[in-house]
Amino acid sequence: MFSHRIRVRYAEIDGQGVVFNAHWLTYFDDACTRFVESLGFGPEFWTVEFDVMLVRAVVEWSGPARFDEWIDVAVAPVRIGTKSFDLHYHATVAGRSACDATITYVAVRPRENVSIVIPDRVRAALEARVEEVAEP
């Protein structure tokens, strides 16, 4: 399973001393970019051939992440449709669960925001990485 590591910056914590909730979506966006890159699609691919827009996010917190801690974000596709797909994110801190999310992305033509069918080579790359993801 693909995993991306992120270190919590001071600016990302709130008054309670934990990662502010909105930053989790930024972390998952970063992990998505690196996951797609691991599939063989670099930055030029996103801007010329294919892009995605987030259309749904379900986020569940199970523990905190604090300043200067490392967050490991595991990413796996769990559903692939005709024009959209779901990625599941499982974030851990020092081996303990911190946050899970399932995010639905719709495929779009870059700079036009018009939904398109997921390109065959993207579909094949996603299908090759579909894995069972244990829910907390």
FENFENQUI-V721323 format. One record per helix or strand of 3 or more residues. SS is the DSSP state (2 for helix, 1 for strand). FROM is the first residue (numbers start at 1). TO is the last residue. If there is no record, write none. Layout:
ss: [SS;SS]
from: [FROM;FROM]
to: [TO;TO]
This chain:
ss: [1;2;2;2;1;1;1;1;2]
from: [2;10;21;43;51;70;84;96;120]
to: [7;12;38;48;61;80;93;109;127]
